């Protein structure tokens, strides 16, 4: 059963591409977000300095993993060892 042409699908059942005005909008957004490559090649400055953010990130304490996560990891590892047939079934559902 084919869908009608007005629902955004083509004859192959695939979604149609961007319309011309959507394409112009996306092009404008990309031009605003990314500086031209020739400016980057001539050593143009970034909009802001990233090094202070990097230092703040390095000074933060490391993330602690709760004990419950370790328990879940141990149970899932034991289940994989004792019931190896579960592995393909679980991979199928990913």
N, CA, C and O of each residue as an XYZ file, in Angstrom:
376
protein
N       0.836     -1.182      0.000
C       0.000      0.000      0.000
C       0.880      1.244      0.000
O       1.683      1.426      0.915
N       0.748      2.077     -0.978
C       1.553      3.292     -1.077
C       0.869      4.435     -0.374
O      -0.357      4.528     -0.322
N       1.692      5.293      0.161
C       1.158      6.473      0.828
C       0.960      7.578     -0.195
O       1.566      7.569     -1.266
N       0.120      8.512      0.144
C      -0.133      9.608     -0.780
C       1.068     10.534     -0.841
O       1.915     10.538      0.052
N       1.129     11.326     -1.917
C       2.272     12.210     -2.123
C       2.271     13.372     -1.143
O       3.315     13.996     -0.953
N       1.150     13.691     -0.516
C       1.078     14.838      0.381
C       1.582     14.566      1.786
O       1.603     15.485      2.605
N       1.990     13.339      2.100
C       2.410     13.025      3.465
C       3.915     13.109      3.663
O       4.408     12.696      4.713
N       4.662     13.624      2.701
C       6.103     13.781      2.838
C       6.892     12.545      2.465
O       8.088     12.472      2.746
N       6.249     11.568      1.837
C       6.932     10.337      1.450
C       6.960     10.236     -0.074
O       6.037     10.691     -0.749
N       8.019      9.641     -0.608
C       8.073      9.444     -2.049
C       7.545      8.057     -2.390
O       7.071      7.346     -1.504
N       7.619      7.655     -3.669
C       7.058      6.376     -4.108
C       7.770      5.173     -3.516
O       7.181      4.097     -3.410
N       9.044      5.343     -3.124
C       9.804      4.237     -2.544
C       9.546      4.060     -1.062
O      10.106      3.151     -0.450
N       8.717      4.901     -0.468
C       8.444      4.818      0.963
C       9.462      5.561      1.800
O       9.472      5.425      3.023
N      10.330      6.356      1.156
C      11.333      7.134      1.863
C      10.850      8.562      2.041
O      10.033      9.053      1.263
N      11.358      9.222      3.068
C      10.961     10.598      3.311
C      11.577     11.509      2.253
O      12.725     11.321      1.850
N      10.805     12.493      1.811
C      11.306     13.454      0.831
C      12.385     14.321      1.462
O      12.440     14.463      2.684
N      13.238     14.896      0.633
C      14.308     15.765      1.109
C      13.784     17.122      1.538
O      12.575     17.346      1.601
N      14.706     18.022      1.831
C      14.344     19.363      2.261
C      13.745     20.146      1.102
O      14.143     19.989     -0.052
N      12.786     20.988      1.438
C      12.265     21.890      0.420
C      13.273     23.023      0.233
O      14.234     23.133      0.994
N      13.056     23.855     -0.767
C      14.023     24.910     -1.086
C      14.156     25.909      0.052
O      15.270     26.327      0.369
N      13.044     26.303      0.676
C      13.139     27.279      1.765
C      13.759     26.667      3.018
O      14.463     27.359      3.753
N      13.509     25.372      3.277
C      14.161     24.707      4.399
C      15.667     24.612      4.166
O      16.461     24.782      5.091
N      16.041     24.342      2.933
C      17.458     24.248      2.584
C      18.155     25.588      2.795
O      19.282     25.623      3.290
N      17.508     26.683      2.429
C      18.079     28.020      2.621
C      18.223     28.318      4.111
O      19.222     28.901      4.533
N      17.232     27.924      4.909
C      17.308     28.143      6.359
C      18.472     27.371      6.980
O      19.210     27.907      7.806
N      18.630     26.121      6.580
C      19.720     25.304      7.122
C      21.065     25.874      6.696
O      22.000     25.916      7.496
N      21.174     26.311      5.450
C      22.422     26.903      4.966
C      22.770     28.154      5.770
O      23.930     28.359      6.127
N      21.779     28.984      6.054
C      22.020     30.191      6.851
C      22.465     29.865      8.261
O      23.377     30.502      8.788
N      21.830     28.876      8.880
C      22.218     28.476     10.236
C      23.650     27.950     10.263
O      24.408     28.259     11.182
N      24.020     27.163      9.266
C      25.390     26.644      9.209
C      26.405     27.756      9.003
O      27.479     27.731      9.605
N      26.085     28.721      8.168
C      27.011     29.838      7.958
C      27.182     30.662      9.216
O      28.265     31.191      9.465
N      26.124     30.783     10.020
C      26.235     31.519     11.276
C      27.053     30.751     12.317
O      27.761     31.354     13.123
N      26.954     29.422     12.296
C      27.592     28.609     13.324
C      29.071     28.348     13.066
O      29.850     28.265     14.015
N      29.471     28.218     11.816
C      30.838     27.845     11.478
C      31.505     28.990     10.715
O      30.969     29.453      9.708
N      32.670     29.453     11.184
C      33.349     30.515     10.442
C      33.900     29.976      9.126
O      34.162     28.779      9.011
N      34.080     30.847      8.130
C      34.630     30.389      6.848
C      36.024     29.786      7.017
O      36.794     30.215      7.876
N      36.335     28.806      6.206
C      37.593     28.073      6.335
C      38.783     28.964      6.009
O      39.845     28.808      6.611
N      38.632     29.887      5.078
C      39.771     30.733      4.746
C      40.146     31.639      5.916
O      41.317     31.993      6.054
N      39.193     32.024      6.761
C      39.515     32.805      7.958
C      40.276     31.956      8.970
O      41.211     32.438      9.609
N      39.880     30.698      9.116
C      40.573     29.824     10.063
C      41.997     29.547      9.605
O      42.902     29.431     10.431
N      42.201     29.444      8.315
C      43.527     29.173      7.791
C      44.490     30.331      7.997
O      45.699     30.115      8.088
N      43.979     31.558      8.071
C      44.832     32.728      8.266
C      45.023     33.058      9.745
O      45.528     34.129     10.081
N      44.624     32.148     10.623
C      44.856     32.365     12.045
C      43.815     33.243     12.709
O      44.147     33.991     13.629
N      42.579     33.177     12.277
C      41.520     33.964     12.896
C      41.317     33.503     14.338
O      41.452     32.320     14.649
N      40.993     34.445     15.201
C      40.788     34.124     16.609
C      39.436     33.447     16.819
O      38.476     33.686     16.086
N      39.395     32.602     17.835
C      38.129     31.996     18.218
C      37.247     33.050     18.877
O      37.722     34.121     19.253
N      35.968     32.739     19.012
C      35.058     33.694     19.627
C      35.365     33.900     21.103
O      35.104     34.972     21.648
N      35.918     32.879     21.752
C      36.302     33.005     23.160
C      37.457     32.052     23.434
O      37.714     31.128     22.663
N      38.149     32.291     24.544
C      39.290     31.475     24.911
C      38.803     30.209     25.603
O      38.027     30.292     26.555
N      39.235     29.058     25.153
C      38.781     27.786     25.708
C      39.654     27.281     26.846
O      39.255     26.362     27.562
N      40.831     27.857     27.027
C      41.749     27.340     28.035
C      41.218     27.496     29.460
O      41.376     26.554     30.236
N      40.599     28.612     29.870
C      40.056     28.687     31.234
C      38.999     27.618     31.509
O      38.934     27.088     32.618
N      38.178     27.299     30.522
C      37.197     26.225     30.716
C      37.888     24.885     30.914
O      37.443     24.061     31.712
N      38.974     24.673     30.189
C      39.710     23.422     30.327
C      40.342     23.321     31.709
O      40.326     22.251     32.318
N      40.894     24.414     32.210
C      41.481     24.395     33.554
C      40.421     24.126     34.620
O      40.666     23.371     35.561
N      39.246     24.739     34.477
C      38.161     24.475     35.437
C      37.749     23.015     35.398
O      37.466     22.413     36.434
N      37.717     22.452     34.210
C      37.329     21.048     34.090
C      38.369     20.134     34.718
O      38.010     19.131     35.336
N      39.647     20.456     34.574
C      40.698     19.639     35.179
C      40.698     19.755     36.700
O      41.085     18.808     37.385
N      40.273     20.894     37.241
C      40.263     21.091     38.691
C      39.070     20.435     39.371
O      39.082     20.251     40.588
N      38.046     20.083     38.614
C      36.874     19.439     39.204
C      37.247     18.067     39.753
O      38.111     17.388     39.198
N      36.599     17.658     40.837
C      36.868     16.303     41.345
C      36.326     15.258     40.368
O      35.349     15.507     39.662
N      36.964     14.095     40.334
C      36.498     13.058     39.404
C      35.092     12.579     39.783
O      34.679     12.661     40.940
N      34.388     12.086     38.794
C      33.028     11.602     39.009
C      33.097     10.286     39.763
O      33.864      9.391     39.409
N      32.286     10.182     40.805
C      32.234      8.939     41.588
C      31.120      8.058     41.074
O      30.025      8.536     40.779
N      31.396      6.773     40.967
C      30.398      5.814     40.515
C      29.752      5.192     41.752
O      30.462      4.667     42.610
N      28.427      5.238     41.866
C      27.757      4.661     43.043
C      27.936      3.147     43.120
O      28.182      2.486     42.111
N      27.809      2.617     44.317
C      28.005      1.188     44.535
C      26.975      0.367     43.776
O      27.257     -0.754     43.353
N      25.771      0.929     43.602
C      24.720      0.186     42.929
C      25.089     -0.092     41.470
O      24.743     -1.146     40.937
N      25.776      0.828     40.832
C      26.214      0.601     39.452
C      27.209     -0.546     39.378
O      27.162     -1.357     38.452
N      28.117     -0.616     40.358
C      29.078     -1.725     40.383
C      28.357     -3.048     40.611
O      28.727     -4.064     40.023
N      27.319     -3.044     41.469
C      26.553     -4.260     41.720
C      25.824     -4.716     40.447
O      25.800     -5.907     40.136
N      25.234     -3.770     39.718
C      24.568     -4.130     38.462
C      25.557     -4.690     37.442
O      25.241     -5.633     36.718
N      26.742     -4.111     37.389
C      27.769     -4.608     36.481
C      28.182     -6.029     36.862
O      28.365     -6.875     35.987
N      28.329     -6.295     38.152
C      28.711     -7.637     38.607
C      27.616     -8.654     38.291
O      27.911     -9.762     37.842
N      26.357     -8.286     38.521
C      25.255     -9.207     38.240
C      25.154     -9.484     36.741
O      24.944    -10.626     36.334
N      25.304     -8.445     35.918
C      25.214     -8.672     34.472
C      26.406     -9.495     33.971
O      26.247    -10.309     33.061
N      27.585     -9.298     34.544
C      28.739    -10.124     34.177
C      28.544    -11.578     34.575
O      28.869    -12.483     33.808
N      28.013    -11.806     35.780
C      27.751    -13.173     36.220
C      26.693    -13.832     35.345
O      26.800    -15.015     35.021
N      25.664    -13.064     34.959
C      24.625    -13.620     34.081
C      25.211    -13.986     32.725
O      24.821    -14.997     32.140
N      26.133    -13.189     32.218
C      26.758    -13.501     30.936
C      27.633    -14.748     31.026
O      27.740    -15.510     30.065
N      28.252    -14.949     32.178
C      29.107    -16.136     32.356
C      28.266    -17.400     32.511
O      28.552    -18.423     31.890
N      27.221    -17.322     33.350
C      26.416    -18.508     33.631
C      25.362    -18.785     32.563
O      24.958    -19.936     32.394
N      24.912    -17.778     31.848
C      23.889    -17.942     30.813
C      24.352    -17.256     29.522
O      23.821    -16.206     29.163
N      25.326    -17.831     28.828
C      25.863    -17.175     27.631
C      24.850    -17.050     26.493
O      25.043    -16.234     25.591
N      23.783    -17.835     26.518
C      22.768    -17.733     25.463
C      21.992    -16.421     25.564
O      21.305    -16.045     24.615
N      22.085    -15.722     26.681
C      21.405    -14.430     26.832
C      22.075    -13.322     26.029
O      21.434    -12.329     25.683
N      23.347    -13.485     25.733
C      24.099    -12.404     25.061
C      23.502    -12.076     23.687
O      23.235    -10.904     23.423
N      23.280    -13.060     22.797
C      22.679    -12.694     21.516
C      21.265    -12.128     21.665
O      20.875    -11.240     20.907
N      20.497    -12.632     22.631
C      19.148    -12.109     22.845
C      19.188    -10.654     23.284
O      18.381     -9.850     22.817
N      20.107    -10.302     24.168
C      20.221     -8.920     24.619
C      20.732     -8.007     23.484
O      20.266     -6.878     23.332
N      21.685     -8.506     22.701
C      22.181     -7.721     21.573
C      21.103     -7.495     20.527
O      21.081     -6.456     19.867
N      20.207     -8.468     20.372
C      19.122     -8.321     19.420
C      18.197     -7.173     19.815
O      17.661     -6.481     18.949
N      18.009     -6.971     21.104
C      17.091     -5.940     21.584
C      17.727     -4.564     21.678
O      17.043     -3.603     22.030
N      19.001     -4.438     21.377
C      19.623     -3.106     21.379
C      19.252     -2.428     20.145
O      19.658     -1.288     19.920
